[in-house]
Amino acid sequence: MKNSTIVLFCMFLFACSEENQPSPADPTENPGSSEQTGYHSTEQVLTKPQVEVMEISQYAITLNWFEPSNWQSDPDFPGQLEFRVESSTNPKFDNLVTTRTIRDSFQTTFSNLQPDTPHHFRVTALPAPGDSRYKEGESTTLTVMTASYPQEQVGGFSVSPEHGKVHFSWSELNQPGPIDYVVHLLDDEQQRRPFREFITRETEIRDVILQGGRTYWAQFRAAPAEGNTAFSTTDEITIQFDVPGNPLPQPQNISTIDRNGTLEVQWSAVTSNMGEISYMINVKTGETLDEPFGDFVQKEAILRIPDAKPYGRYSFMIKCFPDAGNYSDLESPPAMHSFDFPVVYCPTPTTKPVIRPKGEPSSLQISLEELPDAPAGHRYEIEVASDPEFSTGLDRRTLEGNELDTVMTGRVPEEAHYVRIRMIGPEDDATIIASSWTDTVMIEAQPKPVPPPNPLP
């Protein structure tokens, strides 16, 4: 009987413990699980679609493209990508001829084109309506030259620019004997000599590095190779194209902090760059912030200025720019920021009576009252002159804050003297502002002593 009671009690405890355990099938009991459904990134920028030229003739061009590399299908978003395909008469696309929105296809043909003419195309991937995971990304642009004559002359010259580089391709020309394809690059339409020349027997030249954000011209022709007398050089094809650049954003979230006299300037690091970048900081100081302080180049998004207090006020012009060899990124607009150190105003000193020490008529004794509210490191500036405008016979002296008495010597007793005093901050500290001058104290001239009588008759 006693054993049965123990067994029943153990079964009761085991059942209670099972009731208190969370069910592994309940997703609410495991919020950190990476296998939860319903999580999607939002507004991810679609990458540029890869575009290729499938066919070129005198009057038609067929383009083919592929899905952006970062797009994924998802049952929660059954809609498919759309592609906007535009054609233009110039590489800046400010004169559109055709705009097509294409669904359920990755190819289109432009017909009834002018032969022997460059045609500019731009392909952009668009998320399906209601697909919040993505947003419109960058476009892929390319320029294609229609053929001159049916299968007789060189044609189909294609230019595909990317950030900081460009690719060239063309149709193979079947002619007797070996031939060379020549591509000249110019950065001015009127330029007589190219700055780059390529000679090849292949049908493409890829990854030609060029500075982004600029316009170029490509000249293309086919010429007989050495010893080939059965072929004549073709007419030259010239295509204007733009190499896109990645505009770097203006630096944001600039802040400054004083760390024991070292001024730290920070901003949010730029992360949208395609190559190596640096930051340039132009610093100015002065009451009106127009005095040059220096130019600094930083790899990190921070600048430290040690011993900054002597200047008090600062302005910063910060921009990011591509490093040498980075042809993809373009210099950012400058961001402006200013900082003023907190200032302390010195109180006007309180003086004791200024006197001529007894027996020293050519000296002045000046004493000051100690002020409890004087800033740390304060000093006193004393001026004595022979006129109330302090323009003649001027004598200037600076006392440390703990020196409350001084004697100004070498004064002419027969002249009146004018004294004024002000409190100033420590040397090389523009954050402590000098006080006003005290009221001018005048010490009257002493009468000229009467010479003793001449004892001689």
C-alpha positions in Angstrom: 0.0 0.0 0.0 2.8 2.3 0.9 4.6 1.6 -2.5 1.4 2.3 -4.5 1.0 5.7 -2.8 4.6 6.7 -3.8 4.1 5.6 -7.4 0.9 7.6 -7.7 2.5 10.7 -6.2 5.5 10.5 -8.7 3.0 10.2 -11.6 1.2 13.3 -10.5 4.4 15.3 -10.2 5.5 14.2 -13.7 2.2 15.1 -15.3 2.3 18.6 -13.6 5.8 19.2 -14.9 4.8 18.3 -18.5 1.9 20.7 -18.2 4.2 23.5 -17.2 6.7 22.9 -20.1 6.2 25.2 -23.2 5.2 23.4 -26.4 8.0 23.3 -28.9 5.5 23.8 -31.7 4.3 27.1 -30.3 6.2 29.9 -32.1 5.3 32.4 -29.5 7.4 30.6 -26.9 10.6 31.0 -29.1 10.7 34.6 -30.3 14.4 34.4 -31.2 14.0 31.6 -33.7 15.5 32.3 -37.1 12.9 30.0 -38.7 9.9 32.2 -38.0 7.9 33.2 -41.1 6.5 36.6 -41.9 9.9 38.5 -41.7 11.0 40.4 -44.8 13.4 43.2 -45.4 11.9 46.4 -46.6 12.8 48.8 -49.4 16.0 47.1 -50.5 17.4 48.8 -53.5 17.4 46.6 -56.6 20.8 46.2 -58.1 21.5 47.1 -61.8 20.2 44.5 -64.2 22.8 43.0 -66.6 21.9 43.9 -70.2 23.3 42.4 -73.4 22.8 43.1 -77.1 21.3 40.0 -78.8 21.0 41.2 -82.4 21.9 44.3 -84.4 21.0 45.1 -88.0 20.6 48.2 -90.0 17.1 49.0 -88.7 16.7 47.0 -85.4 18.3 46.3 -82.1 17.3 43.5 -79.7 18.2 43.8 -76.1 18.2 41.0 -73.5 18.5 41.4 -69.7 18.6 39.5 -66.4 17.0 39.8 -63.0 18.9 41.9 -60.5 21.3 39.8 -58.4 19.6 40.7 -55.1 16.0 39.8 -56.2 14.4 36.7 -54.8 10.9 35.3 -55.4 8.7 34.8 -52.4 5.2 33.1 -52.0 4.1 36.1 -49.9 4.8 38.4 -52.9 3.7 36.5 -56.0 4.1 39.5 -58.3 7.0 39.5 -60.7 9.5 42.2 -61.5 8.9 44.8 -64.1 11.4 46.5 -66.3 11.3 50.0 -67.7 13.2 50.2 -71.0 13.8 53.6 -72.5 15.5 54.8 -75.7 16.9 58.3 -76.3 18.7 60.3 -78.9 21.5 61.3 -76.6 23.4 59.7 -73.7 22.0 62.1 -71.1 18.4 60.8 -71.7 16.9 64.2 -71.7 15.1 63.5 -75.0 13.3 60.2 -74.6 11.9 58.6 -77.8 10.4 55.4 -76.4 9.5 54.2 -72.9 8.3 50.6 -72.4 7.2 48.8 -69.2 7.8 45.1 -69.7 6.4 42.2 -67.6 6.9 38.5 -68.0 9.7 38.9 -70.5 13.4 39.7 -70.5 13.8 40.8 -74.1 12.6 43.6 -76.4 13.3 44.7 -79.9 13.5 48.3 -81.2 12.6 48.5 -84.9 12.5 51.1 -87.6 15.8 52.6 -86.5 18.1 54.8 -88.5 21.1 52.8 -89.9 24.6 53.8 -89.0 23.3 55.8 -86.0 24.0 55.5 -82.3 21.0 54.7 -80.1 20.9 55.0 -76.4 19.1 52.6 -74.1 18.4 52.6 -70.3 17.0 49.5 -68.4 15.7 49.8 -64.9 14.3 47.1 -62.6 11.0 47.9 -60.8 9.4 45.9 -57.9 6.0 44.6 -58.5 3.1 46.7 -57.1 2.7 45.8 -53.4 6.1 44.3 -53.0 7.5 46.3 -50.1 10.7 44.3 -50.0 12.3 46.4 -52.8 12.5 49.8 -54.3 13.6 51.0 -57.7 17.3 50.8 -58.2 20.0 52.1 -60.5 19.6 51.9 -64.3 21.9 50.1 -66.7 22.7 52.2 -69.8 24.3 51.3 -73.1 24.7 52.8 -76.5 24.4 50.7 -79.6 25.4 51.6 -83.2 23.1 50.2 -85.9 24.8 48.7 -88.9 25.7 50.7 -92.0 25.0 48.1 -94.7 23.7 44.6 -94.6 26.6 42.4 -93.7 29.0 44.5 -95.8 30.5 47.0 -93.5 31.4 47.1 -89.9 28.4 47.9 -87.6 26.8 47.0 -84.4 29.3 48.9 -82.3 28.0 48.7 -78.7 29.1 50.8 -75.7 28.1 49.7 -72.1 29.3 52.2 -69.5 29.3 51.4 -65.8 30.5 53.3 -62.7 34.1 54.3 -63.5 34.5 52.0 -66.5 33.1 51.1 -69.9 32.8 48.0 -72.1 32.9 47.9 -75.9 31.7 45.2 -78.2 30.9 44.8 -81.9 29.9 42.4 -84.6 32.6 40.3 -86.2 33.4 41.4 -89.7 34.0 38.6 -92.1 36.6 39.7 -94.6 39.5 38.1 -96.5 42.7 38.2 -94.5 43.3 39.3 -91.0 41.8 42.6 -89.8 42.3 44.8 -86.7 39.6 46.6 -84.8 40.7 50.1 -83.6 39.0 52.0 -80.8 40.1 55.6 -80.0 38.9 57.4 -76.9 38.5 61.2 -76.7 37.3 63.4 -73.9 36.6 66.3 -76.2 34.6 66.0 -79.4 37.0 68.5 -81.2 40.1 66.6 -80.0 42.4 65.6 -82.8 44.5 62.9 -81.0 42.9 60.3 -78.7 44.1 59.9 -75.1 43.7 56.1 -75.4 44.0 53.7 -78.3 43.1 50.0 -78.5 44.0 47.7 -81.3 42.6 44.1 -81.1 41.4 41.2 -83.2 38.8 40.3 -80.6 35.2 41.5 -80.8 35.1 43.2 -77.4 37.2 45.3 -75.0 36.1 45.2 -71.4 36.7 47.1 -68.2 38.3 50.2 -69.6 38.8 52.4 -66.5 37.5 56.0 -67.0 36.7 58.8 -64.6 33.0 58.6 -63.7 30.7 61.6 -64.1 32.2 62.7 -67.5 31.3 62.5 -71.2 33.5 60.7 -73.7 33.6 59.9 -77.4 34.6 56.5 -78.9 35.8 56.2 -82.5 35.6 52.7 -84.0 36.8 51.3 -87.3 38.1 48.1 -88.8 41.5 48.2 -90.7 43.5 45.6 -92.5 46.2 44.0 -90.6 49.8 44.3 -91.8 50.1 42.5 -95.2 46.4 42.3 -95.9 45.9 44.1 -99.2 42.4 42.6 -99.9 40.6 44.9 -97.4 40.2 48.6 -97.0 39.7 50.6 -93.8 36.1 51.1 -93.0 34.4 54.4 -92.3 34.8 55.5 -88.7 32.0 55.2 -86.2 31.8 57.9 -83.5 29.6 57.4 -80.4 29.2 59.8 -77.5 28.6 58.3 -74.1 28.6 59.2 -70.4 30.4 57.2 -67.8 28.2 57.3 -64.6 29.7 58.2 -61.3 28.5 57.4 -57.8 27.8 60.7 -56.1 29.0 60.6 -52.5 26.5 62.0 -50.0 27.0 65.1 -48.0 28.4 64.2 -44.5 25.7 64.1 -41.9 25.2 64.3 -38.1 28.3 66.5 -37.4 29.0 67.0 -33.7 31.7 68.6 -31.7 32.9 68.0 -28.1 35.6 69.5 -26.0 37.7 66.9 -24.3 39.9 68.8 -21.9 41.0 71.3 -24.5 41.1 68.9 -27.4 38.3 69.5 -29.8 36.8 66.4 -31.4 34.7 66.7 -34.5 32.8 63.6 -35.6 30.2 62.8 -38.3 28.5 59.7 -39.7 30.8 57.6 -41.8 29.8 57.4 -45.5 29.0 53.8 -46.4 27.6 54.2 -50.0 31.0 54.5 -51.6 32.2 52.1 -54.3 35.9 52.6 -53.8 38.3 54.0 -51.2 37.4 57.5 -50.0 38.8 60.1 -47.5 37.4 63.2 -45.8 38.7 66.7 -46.4 38.1 69.2 -43.6 38.7 72.9 -44.1 38.9 74.7 -40.7 38.6 78.4 -40.1 38.7 80.5 -36.9 38.4 84.1 -35.8 35.6 86.3 -34.6 34.0 86.2 -38.0 35.2 82.7 -38.8 37.2 83.9 -41.8 40.8 83.2 -40.6 42.3 80.0 -42.1 43.3 77.4 -39.5 44.2 74.5 -41.7 43.2 71.8 -44.2 43.0 68.2 -43.0 42.6 64.8 -44.7 41.2 62.0 -42.6 40.4 58.4 -43.4 38.1 58.0 -40.4 35.1 60.2 -39.7 36.7 62.1 -36.9 39.1 65.1 -36.5 40.9 66.0 -33.3 42.3 69.5 -32.7 44.6 69.5 -29.6 44.9 72.7 -27.6 41.9 74.3 -29.3 40.9 76.8 -26.7 43.3 79.6 -27.8 41.1 80.2 -30.9 37.6 79.9 -29.3 35.5 79.8 -32.4 35.7 77.3 -35.3 34.0 76.6 -38.5 34.3 73.3 -40.4 33.6 72.5 -44.1 33.6 68.7 -44.5 33.3 66.7 -47.7 34.2 63.2 -48.8 36.2 62.6 -52.0 37.5 59.5 -53.8 41.1 58.4 -53.2 43.6 58.1 -56.0 42.6 55.2 -58.3 38.9 55.4 -57.3 37.2 56.4 -60.6 33.7 55.3 -59.5 32.9 57.8 -56.7 32.3 61.5 -57.1 33.1 64.2 -54.6 30.3 65.0 -52.2 28.8 68.4 -51.6 30.4 70.1 -48.6 28.7 70.2 -45.2 29.1 73.2 -42.9 29.4 73.1 -39.1 30.6 75.6 -36.5 31.5 75.4 -32.8 32.0 78.1 -30.1 33.7 77.2 -26.9 31.6 78.4 -23.9 33.0 81.8 -22.8 33.5 83.2 -19.4 33.4 87.0 -18.8 35.9 88.5 -16.4 34.5 90.9 -13.8 35.9 94.4 -13.7 38.7 94.7 -11.1 38.2 96.7 -7.9 41.2 98.9 -7.0 42.5 100.4 -3.9 43.7 104.1 -4.0 46.7 104.6 -6.3 49.4 106.5 -4.4 53.0 107.7 -4.8 55.0 105.8 -2.2 56.6 108.1 0.4 60.0 109.2 -0.7 59.6 107.8 -4.2 57.9 110.6 -6.3 58.7 108.8 -9.6 56.8 105.7 -8.6 53.1 104.7 -8.4 51.9 102.0 -6.1 48.8 100.1 -7.4 46.8 97.6 -5.3 43.8 95.4 -6.2 41.0 93.8 -4.2 40.8 90.0 -4.5 37.6 89.0 -6.3 36.0 85.6 -5.4 34.2 85.3 -8.8 37.4 85.7 -10.9 37.9 82.8 -13.4 40.7 80.3 -13.0 44.0 81.5 -14.5 42.9 85.1 -14.7 45.5 88.0 -14.9 45.4 91.8 -14.6 46.5 94.2 -17.3 47.6 97.6 -16.0 48.2 100.7 -18.2 49.8 104.0 -17.1 50.0 106.9 -19.5 50.7 110.6 -19.5 47.4 111.5 -21.2 43.8 110.4 -20.7 43.7 108.8 -24.2 46.6 106.5 -23.2 48.6 107.5 -26.3 51.8 109.0 -24.8 54.2 107.8 -22.2 52.4 104.5 -22.1 53.6 101.8 -19.7 51.8 98.4 -19.7 52.2 95.6 -17.2 50.6 92.2 -16.7 50.1 90.6 -13.3 49.2 87.0 -12.4 45.9 86.6 -10.6 47.6 86.1 -7.2 49.6 89.3 -7.6 47.5 92.1 -6.1 50.2 94.8 -5.7 52.8 96.3 -8.0 54.9 99.5 -8.2 55.2 101.3 -11.6 58.5 103.1 -11.6 60.3 105.6 -13.8 57.4 108.2 -14.0 58.1 111.9 -14.2 56.8 113.4 -10.9 56.0 116.7 -12.5 53.5 115.1 -14.9 50.0 113.9 -14.2 49.5 110.2 -14.6 46.5 108.2 -15.8 45.9 104.6 -14.7 43.4 102.0 -15.8 43.1 98.2 -15.1 41.2 95.3 -16.6 41.1 91.6 -15.9 42.1 89.2 -18.7 42.1 85.4 -19.1 45.1 83.1 -19.3 47.4 83.4 -22.2 46.3 81.6 -25.3 42.7 81.0 -24.1 40.1 82.8 -26.1 37.3 81.4 -24.0 37.8 83.9 -21.2 36.7 87.4 -22.3 38.5 90.4 -20.8 36.6 92.7 -18.6 35.9 96.4 -19.1 38.6 98.8 -18.1 38.2 100.4 -14.7 37.4 104.1 -14.5 40.5 106.0 -15.3 42.3 107.2 -12.2 44.3 110.5 -12.4 47.3 111.1 -10.2 48.1 114.8 -10.2 51.5 116.1 -11.0 53.8 117.2 -8.2 55.0 120.7 -8.2 58.5 121.2 -9.4 60.8 121.5 -6.4 62.1 125.0 -5.7 65.9 125.0 -6.2 67.9 126.1 -3.1 69.1 129.7 -3.1 72.6 130.3 -4.5 74.9 131.1 -1.5 77.3 133.0 -3.7 76.8 136.7 -4.1 
